[in-house]
């Protein structure tokens, strides 16, 4: 067995074992305790509901995924631009950064109806909800990265007469990349939450499946929908991690501090 | 010593510092006078070591010469007078300060890239500079894959790539082990001899100053003032044997005594 195989096995085996054990424990525990399926369905019942309603769940998942990906893309674009603008001068940062925090503290559940009023029912309100909850981590982390650029390297760029654009493009942005990716990792999970909440009010996707199933007292289907949403968050997280690993593979062990 | 055939000999650039003063002010704290009334004349093509205790303001002086910081009073002039000609200066920091996402070749080519030179020209010049510091085999490697000494060589190559007329070095090899440091000292001295550039080397090591330079300038503790300007009476050909030579011992004693009184 090669070292790479063994590392992979070491990474996968423990969580997989935990998963199998807890699922089995839940299955037998719920049956033995005689808990009503309305309160807590067994894992096997959840899987049955997922298979039975696959024709509802999968299109709903696709719809939610679309809203999340669009919202998250907007967060990256807007978040990076805002962070760049804030990093240009201390005064701009002081004047506007407190208001960027608005995105962090806004209770998405409370303003979701407002988004429907502005954007109407459907995808646009859902995308807006996903965007609003996910943009702040991108701004905050990117800004931290842009402001942490090694002063000696700034001096070096100045010495050779680099333009502001060249300094941004060839120094600040690549320097901030690890921070941007950290922000993105947080934003990915939040975007899924934002989209589901948006769908509760604006309609469509897994959010509506959850509401409908709740109304019909199909707790197993609620669980199935929640698992789909969790899978979506996990997939995004894995995608960001893969990007991060690929983009930063050459940086390893290089100290960032001056 | 003959200039190498592939590279035209870069001509050195003279520097004159007159009455340079720099004060750092910060709210709620007493002003710190880092440099006060420093006069310094560095001839074209000279190798000058600037020696002083840690934190004495010698880095501040070097930064002012590089144009990275402005003096509060006094003048710094280059050549026959006036500002430094475009692209004539290069600066080597205390640590390598490389871009971790670029390989050695692209790190070394960076200054030319910022100056807007053509890609083929950048590549050739970077390759040449990498060979000059003995890193030809590592051109495609990234900083994280290099030792501290190799990174410092890359940093030196990055400074040499523009064929500077004045090379400023701020305690560049202080963080390296003794053997690597002596190797780099040898290399720097050889590069100076072949290119004819002016070198101003800041250090707190007496032995390094004596081994490298033609002239040594000893500065006082903060605020930095010149206490000794001394032409080192040592042979032009410097090698390991010189470190055990009586003349070397005598010159280091002169510098040591000047540092003591500072």
Contacts between the chains, C-beta under 8 A, distances in Angstrom:
chain1	res1	chain2	res2	distance
A	150	B	97	6.1
A	152	B	93	4.8
A	152	B	95	7.5
A	152	B	97	4.4
A	153	B	97	5.6
A	153	B	99	7.2
A	155	B	63	7.9
A	155	B	68	5.1
A	155	B	91	7.3
A	155	B	93	7.8
A	156	B	91	7.2
A	156	B	93	7.8
A	156	B	97	6.8
A	156	B	110	7.8
A	156	B	111	7.9
A	157	B	114	6.5
A	158	B	68	6.7
A	159	B	66	6.4
A	159	B	67	7.3
A	159	B	68	6.7
A	159	B	89	6.7
A	159	B	90	7.7
A	159	B	91	5.7
A	160	B	87	7.6
A	160	B	110	7.8
A	160	B	111	4.7
A	160	B	114	4.1
A	160	B	115	5.8
A	160	B	162	7.6
A	161	B	86	7.6
A	161	B	87	7.8
A	161	B	114	6.7
A	161	B	115	6.7
A	162	B	114	4.4
A	166	B	114	6.1
A	170	B	99	8.0
A	170	B	110	7.7
A	170	B	113	7.5
A	170	B	114	7.6
A	171	B	99	7.4
A	174	B	99	7.1
A	174	B	101	5.2
A	177	B	101	7.6
A	250	B	100	7.2
A	250	B	101	6.4
A	250	B	103	8.0
A	250	B	142	4.3
A	250	B	144	6.5
A	251	B	100	4.7
A	251	B	101	6.5
A	251	B	142	7.8
A	251	B	144	6.1
A	252	B	144	5.2
A	253	B	144	4.9
A	254	B	100	4.0
A	254	B	142	7.8
A	254	B	143	5.5
A	254	B	144	4.2
A	256	B	100	7.6
A	258	B	95	7.3
A	258	B	97	7.1
